[in-house]
Amino acid sequence: MDRQTELGIIRATYARQILAAASVVDARLEAALGAVRREEFLGPGPWPILRWFRKYVLTPDADPAFLYTHDLVGILPERQINNGQPSLHARLIHHAAPAVGEHVVHIGTGTGYYTAILAHLVGSSGRVTGIEYDRELAARAKANFASHPNVDIVEGDGTSVPFHEADAIYVNAGCTRPAENWLDRLADNGRLILPLTSDQGFGASSLDHLALAGAVFLIERRGSDYSAKWISSVAIFPCAGNRDEVSERALAEAFAKGGWERVTRLYRDQDIPEERSWVRGPGWCLAYS
Ligand SMILES: C[S@@+](CC[C@H](N)C(=O)[O-])C[C@H]1O[C@@H](n2cnc3c(N)ncnc32)[C@H](O)[C@@H]1O
């Protein structure tokens, strides 16, 4: 058996394991995880794998088999920027539900591994706009997608870069609030994956701490209404340009009191009665009804 065939089998096994770890059944996503080669997005090996206590350990050599695990891989390890955990992304992408022919905007594209998964899901009739704030990572992503006509990489701040109306917006950095840009540009019936984190969020070292520090919500737009549903806990690199102190404090209090699983609505104002509100900041509120 040649090496590429072998790696294809390894990827197929990885895809099954990752979906199981994410508690997700999704044949299209499983096929995408089985098809996209992670090694093509992470630069030359050996690769730095994130282990406990924020330490990186290099893979023994540059065999791509080491990348088909549940692990985070450093893409700018000196700044703790990682290619995220496959099972977390599987869960979030499943909820973003990218369909064939859709336009997906990926905020915090990094070097593009999950952008490529999204591109696989929307197919050649769809497209993905990947926005990356860091200049070096954006350049690496541009090079990685040079021959992909359905992926456009933009260097910039995804909270303010204008983009065409999106069927799904997949945010991969921790915010303290939803950006107006995302809510405005989300298509009717569109899905926004929104990680909200308090200042404790990045680098949480235990699961208890994680649950108190970050939460990912699925926001779905119906006209001017936005439903909201908690889909995961998270610890994730902070989003540049989308953190304000008032929301940050409000989030820390909300995480401390609990109740995020009962959230059902996102409002673009803060005048929701206290008893219905889980968290509110300037001009926004996540509420129970
Ligand atoms: C946790 S890393 C994930 C990278 C990538 N999704 C992956 O898993 O390989 C978060 C990324 O978001 C980027 N980022 C942070 N704030 C951003 C913003 N306002 N606009 C675009 N990208 C941003 C960071 O530079 C970083 O590359």
The ligand as an ORCA input file, in Angstrom:
! r2SCAN-3c Opt
* xyz 0 1
  C      -7.468     30.293     18.078
  S      -6.654     30.943     16.644
  C      -7.426     29.887     15.472
  C      -6.802     29.840     14.119
  C      -7.471     28.869     13.154
  N      -8.911     28.962     13.152
  C      -7.061     27.441     13.413
  O      -7.743     26.750     14.176
  O      -6.055     27.041     12.833
  C      -7.526     32.482     16.512
  C      -7.156     33.301     15.302
  O      -7.989     34.463     15.263
  C      -7.234     35.535     14.779
  N      -7.939     36.774     15.135
  C      -8.049     37.369     16.360
  N      -8.813     38.474     16.266
  C      -9.198     38.576     14.966
  C      -9.989     39.516     14.236
  N     -10.547     40.568     14.845
  N     -10.157     39.330     12.915
  C      -9.604     38.266     12.277
  N      -8.838     37.347     12.908
  C      -8.644     37.498     14.231
  C      -5.875     35.333     15.449
  O      -4.851     36.052     14.791
  C      -5.715     33.821     15.331
  O      -5.088     33.454     14.135
*
